[in-house]
């Protein structure tokens, strides 16, 4: 995946995670936290790829 793809997927996962966290179901809230963290990790990977090039 390229830099831009990682950043876009990261933004989507982070947003969906925040939406899930607003649920009243504790399991859905936990899933939302995990998804938000996954999104943040994807965004970070996109930034790293941008700095080093897409070869990593």
PQR file with spaces between the fields and no chain letter, atoms N, CA, C, O and H, PARSE charges and radii, in Angstrom:
ATOM       1  N    UNK     1       0.837   -1.179    0.000 -0.4000 1.5000
ATOM       2  CA   UNK     1       0.000    0.000    0.000 -0.0000 2.0000
ATOM       3  C    UNK     1       0.879    1.237    0.000  0.5500 1.7000
ATOM       4  O    UNK     1       1.971    1.244    0.568 -0.5500 1.4000
ATOM       5  N    UNK     2       0.400    2.247   -0.626 -0.4000 1.5000
ATOM       6  CA   UNK     2       1.138    3.486   -0.682 -0.0000 2.0000
ATOM       7  C    UNK     2       0.840    4.394    0.487  0.5500 1.7000
ATOM       8  O    UNK     2      -0.025    4.137    1.324 -0.5500 1.4000
ATOM       9  H    UNK     2      -0.487    2.241   -1.087  0.4000 1.0000
ATOM      10  N    UNK     3       1.590    5.452    0.498 -0.4000 1.5000
ATOM      11  CA   UNK     3       1.455    6.443    1.574 -0.0000 2.0000
ATOM      12  C    UNK     3       0.030    6.979    1.673  0.5500 1.7000
ATOM      13  O    UNK     3      -0.556    6.999    2.755 -0.5500 1.4000
ATOM      14  H    UNK     3       2.293    5.661   -0.182  0.4000 1.0000
ATOM      15  N    UNK     4      -0.517    7.409    0.560 -0.4000 1.5000
ATOM      16  CA   UNK     4      -1.850    8.004    0.558 -0.0000 2.0000
ATOM      17  C    UNK     4      -2.915    6.985    0.959  0.5500 1.7000
ATOM      18  O    UNK     4      -3.841    7.311    1.702 -0.5500 1.4000
ATOM      19  H    UNK     4      -0.041    7.393   -0.319  0.4000 1.0000
ATOM      20  N    UNK     5      -2.787    5.767    0.474 -0.4000 1.5000
ATOM      21  CA   UNK     5      -3.749    4.707    0.804 -0.0000 2.0000
ATOM      22  C    UNK     5      -3.764    4.447    2.304  0.5500 1.7000
ATOM      23  O    UNK     5      -4.830    4.323    2.906 -0.5500 1.4000
ATOM      24  H    UNK     5      -2.035    5.502   -0.130  0.4000 1.0000
ATOM      25  N    UNK     6      -2.583    4.364    2.907 -0.4000 1.5000
ATOM      26  CA   UNK     6      -2.505    4.136    4.356 -0.0000 2.0000
ATOM      27  C    UNK     6      -3.151    5.273    5.133  0.5500 1.7000
ATOM      28  O    UNK     6      -3.868    5.038    6.106 -0.5500 1.4000
ATOM      29  H    UNK     6      -1.717    4.464    2.418  0.4000 1.0000
ATOM      30  N    UNK     7      -2.900    6.493    4.706 -0.4000 1.5000
ATOM      31  CA   UNK     7      -3.463    7.642    5.414 -0.0000 2.0000
ATOM      32  C    UNK     7      -4.988    7.666    5.305  0.5500 1.7000
ATOM      33  O    UNK     7      -5.679    7.953    6.282 -0.5500 1.4000
ATOM      34  H    UNK     7      -2.318    6.684    3.916  0.4000 1.0000
ATOM      35  N    UNK     8      -5.511    7.363    4.113 -0.4000 1.5000
ATOM      36  CA   UNK     8      -6.961    7.357    3.917 -0.0000 2.0000
ATOM      37  C    UNK     8      -7.610    6.259    4.748  0.5500 1.7000
ATOM      38  O    UNK     8      -8.592    6.505    5.448 -0.5500 1.4000
ATOM      39  H    UNK     8      -4.950    7.130    3.319  0.4000 1.0000
ATOM      40  N    UNK     9      -7.060    5.039    4.674 -0.4000 1.5000
ATOM      41  CA   UNK     9      -7.621    3.935    5.455 -0.0000 2.0000
ATOM      42  C    UNK     9      -7.520    4.234    6.949  0.5500 1.7000
ATOM      43  O    UNK     9      -8.421    3.890    7.714 -0.5500 1.4000
ATOM      44  H    UNK     9      -6.262    4.839    4.106  0.4000 1.0000
ATOM      45  N    UNK    10      -6.440    4.866    7.359 -0.4000 1.5000
ATOM      46  CA   UNK    10      -6.277    5.234    8.758 -0.0000 2.0000
ATOM      47  C    UNK    10      -7.338    6.220    9.213  0.5500 1.7000
ATOM      48  O    UNK    10      -7.908    6.077   10.295 -0.5500 1.4000
ATOM      49  H    UNK    10      -5.708    5.145    6.737  0.4000 1.0000
ATOM      50  N    UNK    11      -7.600    7.221    8.383 -0.4000 1.5000
ATOM      51  CA   UNK    11      -8.641    8.197    8.725 -0.0000 2.0000
ATOM      52  C    UNK    11     -10.008    7.541    8.823  0.5500 1.7000
ATOM      53  O    UNK    11     -10.786    7.855    9.724 -0.5500 1.4000
ATOM      54  H    UNK    11      -7.137    7.337    7.505  0.4000 1.0000
ATOM      55  N    UNK    12     -10.303    6.636    7.907 -0.4000 1.5000
ATOM      56  CA   UNK    12     -11.597    5.942    7.922 -0.0000 2.0000
ATOM      57  C    UNK    12     -11.730    5.083    9.172  0.5500 1.7000
ATOM      58  O    UNK    12     -12.754    5.135    9.853 -0.5500 1.4000
ATOM      59  H    UNK    12      -9.671    6.381    7.175  0.4000 1.0000
ATOM      60  N    UNK    13     -10.708    4.295    9.480 -0.4000 1.5000
ATOM      61  CA   UNK    13     -10.772    3.439   10.662 -0.0000 2.0000
ATOM      62  C    UNK    13     -10.868    4.252   11.942  0.5500 1.7000
ATOM      63  O    UNK    13     -11.588    3.878   12.868 -0.5500 1.4000
ATOM      64  H    UNK    13      -9.875    4.253    8.927  0.4000 1.0000
ATOM      65  N    UNK    14     -10.151    5.351   11.996 -0.4000 1.5000
ATOM      66  CA   UNK    14     -10.221    6.189   13.199 -0.0000 2.0000
ATOM      67  C    UNK    14     -11.625    6.771   13.374  0.5500 1.7000
ATOM      68  O    UNK    14     -12.159    6.788   14.483 -0.5500 1.4000
ATOM      69  H    UNK    14      -9.566    5.655   11.244  0.4000 1.0000
ATOM      70  N    UNK    15     -12.214    7.244   12.285 -0.4000 1.5000
ATOM      71  CA   UNK    15     -13.564    7.815   12.359 -0.0000 2.0000
ATOM      72  C    UNK    15     -14.599    6.757   12.742  0.5500 1.7000
ATOM      73  O    UNK    15     -15.460    7.007   13.585 -0.5500 1.4000
ATOM      74  H    UNK    15     -11.780    7.230   11.384  0.4000 1.0000
ATOM      75  N    UNK    16     -14.516    5.580   12.128 -0.4000 1.5000
ATOM      76  CA   UNK    16     -15.461    4.508   12.452 -0.0000 2.0000
ATOM      77  C    UNK    16     -15.297    4.060   13.902  0.5500 1.7000
ATOM      78  O    UNK    16     -16.278    3.749   14.578 -0.5500 1.4000
ATOM      79  H    UNK    16     -13.816    5.377   11.443  0.4000 1.0000
ATOM      80  N    UNK    17     -14.058    4.030   14.371 -0.4000 1.5000
ATOM      81  CA   UNK    17     -13.805    3.663   15.758 -0.0000 2.0000
ATOM      82  C    UNK    17     -14.439    4.638   16.735  0.5500 1.7000
ATOM      83  O    UNK    17     -15.000    4.237   17.754 -0.5500 1.4000
ATOM      84  H    UNK    17     -13.261    4.283   13.822  0.4000 1.0000
ATOM      85  N    UNK    18     -14.345    5.923   16.415 -0.4000 1.5000
ATOM      86  CA   UNK    18     -14.949    6.938   17.286 -0.0000 2.0000
ATOM      87  C    UNK    18     -16.473    6.813   17.290  0.5500 1.7000
ATOM      88  O    UNK    18     -17.114    7.007   18.323 -0.5500 1.4000
ATOM      89  H    UNK    18     -13.889    6.250   15.587  0.4000 1.0000
ATOM      90  N    UNK    19     -17.045    6.490   16.142 -0.4000 1.5000
ATOM      91  CA   UNK    19     -18.493    6.292   16.070 -0.0000 2.0000
ATOM      92  C    UNK    19     -18.905    5.096   16.919  0.5500 1.7000
ATOM      93  O    UNK    19     -19.887    5.171   17.658 -0.5500 1.4000
ATOM      94  H    UNK    19     -16.525    6.332   15.303  0.4000 1.0000
ATOM      95  N    UNK    20     -18.169    3.998   16.822 -0.4000 1.5000
ATOM      96  CA   UNK    20     -18.500    2.795   17.594 -0.0000 2.0000
ATOM      97  C    UNK    20     -18.391    3.063   19.093  0.5500 1.7000
ATOM      98  O    UNK    20     -19.150    2.496   19.880 -0.5500 1.4000
ATOM      99  H    UNK    20     -17.372    3.937   16.221  0.4000 1.0000
ATOM     100  N    UNK    21     -17.465    3.912   19.488 -0.4000 1.5000
ATOM     101  CA   UNK    21     -17.287    4.196   20.908 -0.0000 2.0000
ATOM     102  C    UNK    21     -18.475    4.938   21.502  0.5500 1.7000
ATOM     103  O    UNK    21     -18.649    4.945   22.721 -0.5500 1.4000
ATOM     104  H    UNK    21     -16.849    4.372   18.848  0.4000 1.0000
ATOM     105  N    UNK    22     -19.285    5.554   20.674 -0.4000 1.5000
ATOM     106  CA   UNK    22     -20.460    6.268   21.187 -0.0000 2.0000
ATOM     107  C    UNK    22     -21.648    5.331   21.421  0.5500 1.7000
ATOM     108  O    UNK    22     -22.707    5.769   21.870 -0.5500 1.4000
ATOM     109  H    UNK    22     -19.144    5.549   19.684  0.4000 1.0000
ATOM     110  N    UNK    23     -21.473    4.059   21.121 -0.4000 1.5000
ATOM     111  CA   UNK    23     -22.524    3.061   21.320 -0.0000 2.0000
ATOM     112  C    UNK    23     -22.732    2.806   22.817  0.5500 1.7000
ATOM     113  O    UNK    23     -21.852    3.073   23.635 -0.5500 1.4000
ATOM     114  H    UNK    23     -20.612    3.703   20.757  0.4000 1.0000
ATOM     115  N    UNK    24     -23.897    2.291   23.149 -0.4000 1.5000
ATOM     116  CA   UNK    24     -24.164    1.952   24.548 -0.0000 2.0000
ATOM     117  C    UNK    24     -23.705    0.532   24.873  0.5500 1.7000
ATOM     118  O    UNK    24     -23.669    0.148   26.042 -0.5500 1.4000
ATOM     119  H    UNK    24     -24.612    2.074   22.485  0.4000 1.0000
ATOM     120  N    UNK    25     -23.355   -0.244   23.860 -0.4000 1.5000
ATOM     121  CA   UNK    25     -22.899   -1.622   24.056 -0.0000 2.0000
ATOM     122  C    UNK    25     -21.399   -1.635   24.379  0.5500 1.7000
ATOM     123  O    UNK    25     -20.600   -1.158   23.573 -0.5500 1.4000
ATOM     124  H    UNK    25     -23.383    0.068   22.910  0.4000 1.0000
ATOM     125  N    UNK    26     -21.002   -2.170   25.536 -0.4000 1.5000
ATOM     126  CA   UNK    26     -19.590   -2.169   25.926 -0.0000 2.0000
ATOM     127  C    UNK    26     -18.681   -2.906   24.940  0.5500 1.7000
ATOM     128  O    UNK    26     -17.538   -2.498   24.732 -0.5500 1.4000
ATOM     129  H    UNK    26     -21.651   -2.557   26.190  0.4000 1.0000
ATOM     130  N    UNK    27     -19.173   -3.975   24.337 -0.4000 1.5000
ATOM     131  CA   UNK    27     -18.356   -4.722   23.380 -0.0000 2.0000
ATOM     132  C    UNK    27     -18.096   -3.875   22.122  0.5500 1.7000
ATOM     133  O    UNK    27     -16.985   -3.869   21.591 -0.5500 1.4000
ATOM     134  H    UNK    27     -20.102   -4.306   24.506  0.4000 1.0000
ATOM     135  N    UNK    28     -19.109   -3.176   21.663 -0.4000 1.5000
ATOM     136  CA   UNK    28     -18.962   -2.306   20.496 -0.0000 2.0000
ATOM     137  C    UNK    28     -18.024   -1.146   20.823  0.5500 1.7000
ATOM     138  O    UNK    28     -17.233   -0.728   19.977 -0.5500 1.4000
ATOM     139  H    UNK    28     -20.012   -3.180   22.094  0.4000 1.0000
ATOM     140  N    UNK    29     -18.111   -0.628   22.044 -0.4000 1.5000
ATOM     141  CA   UNK    29     -17.211    0.445   22.463 -0.0000 2.0000
ATOM     142  C    UNK    29     -15.759   -0.037   22.442  0.5500 1.7000
ATOM     143  O    UNK    29     -14.869    0.679   21.983 -0.5500 1.4000
ATOM     144  H    UNK    29     -18.753   -0.968   22.731  0.4000 1.0000
ATOM     145  N    UNK    30     -15.527   -1.246   22.936 -0.4000 1.5000
ATOM     146  CA   UNK    30     -14.173   -1.809   22.943 -0.0000 2.0000
ATOM     147  C    UNK    30     -13.670   -2.009   21.521  0.5500 1.7000
ATOM     148  O    UNK    30     -12.515   -1.703   21.222 -0.5500 1.4000
ATOM     149  H    UNK    30     -16.250   -1.828   23.308  0.4000 1.0000
ATOM     150  N    UNK    31     -14.529   -2.521   20.640 -0.4000 1.5000
ATOM     151  CA   UNK    31     -14.159   -2.686   19.237 -0.0000 2.0000
ATOM     152  C    UNK    31     -13.802   -1.337   18.616  0.5500 1.7000
ATOM     153  O    UNK    31     -12.877   -1.238   17.810 -0.5500 1.4000
ATOM     154  H    UNK    31     -15.466   -2.769   20.883  0.4000 1.0000
ATOM     155  N    UNK    32     -14.543   -0.306   19.001 -0.4000 1.5000
ATOM     156  CA   UNK    32     -14.284    1.031   18.494 -0.0000 2.0000
ATOM     157  C    UNK    32     -12.927    1.557   18.908  0.5500 1.7000
ATOM     158  O    UNK    32     -12.235    2.190   18.111 -0.5500 1.4000
ATOM     159  H    UNK    32     -15.295   -0.386   19.656  0.4000 1.0000
ATOM     160  N    UNK    33     -12.538    1.300   20.152 -0.4000 1.5000
ATOM     161  CA   UNK    33     -11.220    1.734   20.626 -0.0000 2.0000
ATOM     162  C    UNK    33     -10.113    1.052   19.835  0.5500 1.7000
ATOM     163  O    UNK    33      -9.135    1.686   19.439 -0.5500 1.4000
ATOM     164  H    UNK    33     -13.100    0.786   20.799  0.4000 1.0000
ATOM     165  N    UNK    34     -10.282   -0.256   19.610 -0.4000 1.5000
ATOM     166  CA   UNK    34      -9.298   -1.014   18.848 -0.0000 2.0000
ATOM     167  C    UNK    34      -9.213   -0.478   17.417  0.5500 1.7000
ATOM     168  O    UNK    34      -8.120   -0.297   16.881 -0.5500 1.4000
ATOM     169  H    UNK    34     -11.077   -0.770   19.931  0.4000 1.0000
ATOM     170  N    UNK    35     -10.359   -0.228   16.808 -0.4000 1.5000
ATOM     171  CA   UNK    35     -10.384    0.263   15.428 -0.0000 2.0000
ATOM     172  C    UNK    35      -9.764    1.658   15.330  0.5500 1.7000
ATOM     173  O    UNK    35      -9.070    1.964   14.360 -0.5500 1.4000
ATOM     174  H    UNK    35     -11.247   -0.375   17.243  0.4000 1.0000
ATOM     175  N    UNK    36     -10.011    2.489   16.321 -0.4000 1.5000
ATOM     176  CA   UNK    36      -9.412    3.825   16.323 -0.0000 2.0000
ATOM     177  C    UNK    36      -7.885    3.729   16.414  0.5500 1.7000
ATOM     178  O    UNK    36      -7.176    4.443   15.705 -0.5500 1.4000
ATOM     179  H    UNK    36     -10.574    2.239   17.109  0.4000 1.0000
ATOM     180  N    UNK    37      -7.385    2.859   17.273 -0.4000 1.5000
ATOM     181  CA   UNK    37      -5.938    2.674   17.397 -0.0000 2.0000
ATOM     182  C    UNK    37      -5.337    2.121   16.100  0.5500 1.7000
ATOM     183  O    UNK    37      -4.241    2.511   15.696 -0.5500 1.4000
ATOM     184  H    UNK    37      -7.961    2.279   17.849  0.4000 1.0000
ATOM     185  N    UNK    38      -6.067    1.214   15.461 -0.4000 1.5000
ATOM     186  CA   UNK    38      -5.613    0.671   14.183 -0.0000 2.0000
ATOM     187  C    UNK    38      -5.498    1.802   13.159  0.5500 1.7000
ATOM     188  O    UNK    38      -4.536    1.856   12.393 -0.5500 1.4000
ATOM     189  H    UNK    38      -6.957    0.898   15.789  0.4000 1.0000
ATOM     190  N    UNK    39      -6.475    2.696   13.151 -0.4000 1.5000
ATOM     191  CA   UNK    39      -6.443    3.829   12.240 -0.0000 2.0000
ATOM     192  C    UNK    39      -5.261    4.736   12.490  0.5500 1.7000
ATOM     193  O    UNK    39      -4.620    5.203   11.549 -0.5500 1.4000
ATOM     194  H    UNK    39      -7.257    2.652   13.773  0.4000 1.0000
ATOM     195  N    UNK    40      -4.969    4.987   13.745 -0.4000 1.5000
ATOM     196  CA   UNK    40      -3.820    5.832   14.080 -0.0000 2.0000
ATOM     197  C    UNK    40      -2.521    5.176   13.633  0.5500 1.7000
ATOM     198  O    UNK    40      -1.610    5.852   13.154 -0.5500 1.4000
ATOM     199  H    UNK    40      -5.490    4.608   14.510  0.4000 1.0000
ATOM     200  N    UNK    41      -2.437    3.859   13.790 -0.4000 1.5000
ATOM     201  CA   UNK    41      -1.243    3.131   13.347 -0.0000 2.0000
ATOM     202  C    UNK    41      -1.096    3.202   11.824  0.5500 1.7000
ATOM     203  O    UNK    41       0.010    3.369   11.311 -0.5500 1.4000
ATOM     204  H    UNK    41      -3.177    3.310   14.179  0.4000 1.0000
ATOM     205  N    UNK    42      -2.211    3.074   11.109 -0.4000 1.5000
ATOM     206  CA   UNK    42      -2.165    3.161    9.649 -0.0000 2.0000
ATOM     207  C    UNK    42      -1.712    4.551    9.206  0.5500 1.7000
ATOM     208  O    UNK    42      -0.933    4.681    8.262 -0.5500 1.4000
ATOM     209  H    UNK    42      -3.109    2.938   11.526  0.4000 1.0000
ATOM     210  N    UNK    43      -2.191    5.571    9.875 -0.4000 1.5000
ATOM     211  CA   UNK    43      -1.777    6.931    9.523 -0.0000 2.0000
ATOM     212  C    UNK    43      -0.281    7.124    9.767  0.5500 1.7000
ATOM     213  O    UNK    43       0.409    7.761    8.971 -0.5500 1.4000
ATOM     214  H    UNK    43      -2.823    5.466   10.642  0.4000 1.0000
ATOM     215  N    UNK    44       0.205    6.574   10.864 -0.4000 1.5000
ATOM     216  CA   UNK    44       1.630    6.667   11.170 -0.0000 2.0000
ATOM     217  C    UNK    44       2.440    5.948   10.103  0.5500 1.7000
ATOM     218  O    UNK    44       3.472    6.451    9.659 -0.5500 1.4000
ATOM     219  H    UNK    44      -0.356    6.057   11.510  0.4000 1.0000
ATOM     220  N    UNK    45       1.975    4.772    9.692 -0.4000 1.5000
ATOM     221  CA   UNK    45       2.679    4.026    8.652 -0.0000 2.0000
ATOM     222  C    UNK    45       2.712    4.826    7.351  0.5500 1.7000
ATOM     223  O    UNK    45       3.719    4.823    6.643 -0.5500 1.4000
ATOM     224  H    UNK    45       1.137    4.364   10.053  0.4000 1.0000
ATOM     225  N    UNK    46       1.624    5.502    7.040 -0.4000 1.5000
ATOM     226  CA   UNK    46       1.592    6.349    5.857 -0.0000 2.0000
ATOM     227  C    UNK    46       2.606    7.477    5.930  0.5500 1.7000
ATOM     228  O    UNK    46       3.254    7.805    4.936 -0.5500 1.4000
ATOM     229  H    UNK    46       0.806    5.505    7.615  0.4000 1.0000
ATOM     230  N    UNK    47       2.742    8.070    7.109 -0.4000 1.5000
ATOM     231  CA   UNK    47       3.716    9.141    7.292 -0.0000 2.0000
ATOM     232  C    UNK    47       5.140    8.621    7.148  0.5500 1.7000
ATOM     233  O    UNK    47       5.993    9.285    6.560 -0.5500 1.4000
ATOM     234  H    UNK    47       2.215    7.804    7.916  0.4000 1.0000
ATOM     235  N    UNK    48       5.395    7.428    7.688 -0.4000 1.5000
ATOM     236  CA   UNK    48       6.718    6.820    7.579 -0.0000 2.0000
ATOM     237  C    UNK    48       7.028    6.519    6.115  0.5500 1.7000
ATOM     238  O    UNK    48       8.127    6.798    5.635 -0.5500 1.4000
ATOM     239  H    UNK    48       4.702    6.888    8.166  0.4000 1.0000
ATOM     240  N    UNK    49       6.062    5.953    5.416 -0.4000 1.5000
ATOM     241  CA   UNK    49       6.268    5.670    4.000 -0.0000 2.0000
ATOM     242  C    UNK    49       6.525    6.954    3.216  0.5500 1.7000
ATOM     243  O    UNK    49       7.329    6.966    2.284 -0.5500 1.4000
ATOM     244  H    UNK    49       5.169    5.727    5.806  0.4000 1.0000
ATOM     245  N    UNK    50       5.854    8.013    3.587 -0.4000 1.5000
ATOM     246  CA   UNK    50       6.061    9.296    2.919 -0.0000 2.0000
ATOM     247  C    UNK    50       7.469    9.821    3.145  0.5500 1.7000
ATOM     248  O    UNK    50       8.075   10.403    2.246 -0.5500 1.4000
ATOM     249  H    UNK    50       5.201    8.003    4.345  0.4000 1.0000
ATOM     250  N    UNK    51       7.981    9.615    4.339 -0.4000 1.5000
ATOM     251  CA   UNK    51       9.314   10.100    4.666 -0.0000 2.0000
ATOM     252  C    UNK    51      10.412    9.233    4.049  0.5500 1.7000
ATOM     253  O    UNK    51      11.453    9.742    3.635 -0.5500 1.4000
ATOM     254  H    UNK    51       7.488    9.142    5.070  0.4000 1.0000
ATOM     255  N    UNK    52      10.170    7.911    3.990 -0.4000 1.5000
ATOM     256  CA   UNK    52      11.196    6.986    3.509 -0.0000 2.0000
ATOM     257  C    UNK    52      10.973    6.532    2.069  0.5500 1.7000
ATOM     258  O    UNK    52      11.867    5.959    1.446 -0.5500 1.4000
ATOM     259  H    UNK    52       9.324    7.498    4.327  0.4000 1.0000
ATOM     260  N    UNK    53       9.809    6.784    1.560 -0.4000 1.5000
ATOM     261  CA   UNK    53       9.459    6.265    0.236 -0.0000 2.0000
ATOM     262  C    UNK    53       8.606    5.025    0.395  0.5500 1.7000
ATOM     263  O    UNK    53       8.602    4.409    1.460 -0.5500 1.4000
ATOM     264  H    UNK    53       9.082    7.250    2.066  0.4000 1.0000
ATOM     265  N    UNK    54       7.886    4.651   -0.645 -0.4000 1.5000
ATOM     266  CA   UNK    54       6.959    3.522   -0.578 -0.0000 2.0000
ATOM     267  C    UNK    54       7.659    2.170   -0.651  0.5500 1.7000
ATOM     268  O    UNK    54       6.986    1.143   -0.737 -0.5500 1.4000
ATOM     269  H    UNK    54       7.889    5.152   -1.510  0.4000 1.0000
ATOM     270  N    UNK    55       8.989    2.140   -0.618 -0.4000 1.5000
ATOM     271  CA   UNK    55       9.722    0.893   -0.779 -0.0000 2.0000
ATOM     272  C    UNK    55       9.725    0.023    0.471  0.5500 1.7000
ATOM     273  O    UNK    55      10.132   -1.137    0.409 -0.5500 1.4000
ATOM     274  H    UNK    55       9.536    2.974   -0.548  0.4000 1.0000
ATOM     275  N    UNK    56       9.284    0.557    1.598 -0.4000 1.5000
ATOM     276  CA   UNK    56       9.320   -0.252    2.831 -0.0000 2.0000
ATOM     277  C    UNK    56       8.141   -1.178    2.915  0.5500 1.7000
ATOM     278  O    UNK    56       8.013   -1.928    3.882 -0.5500 1.4000
ATOM     279  H    UNK    56       8.954    1.500    1.649  0.4000 1.0000
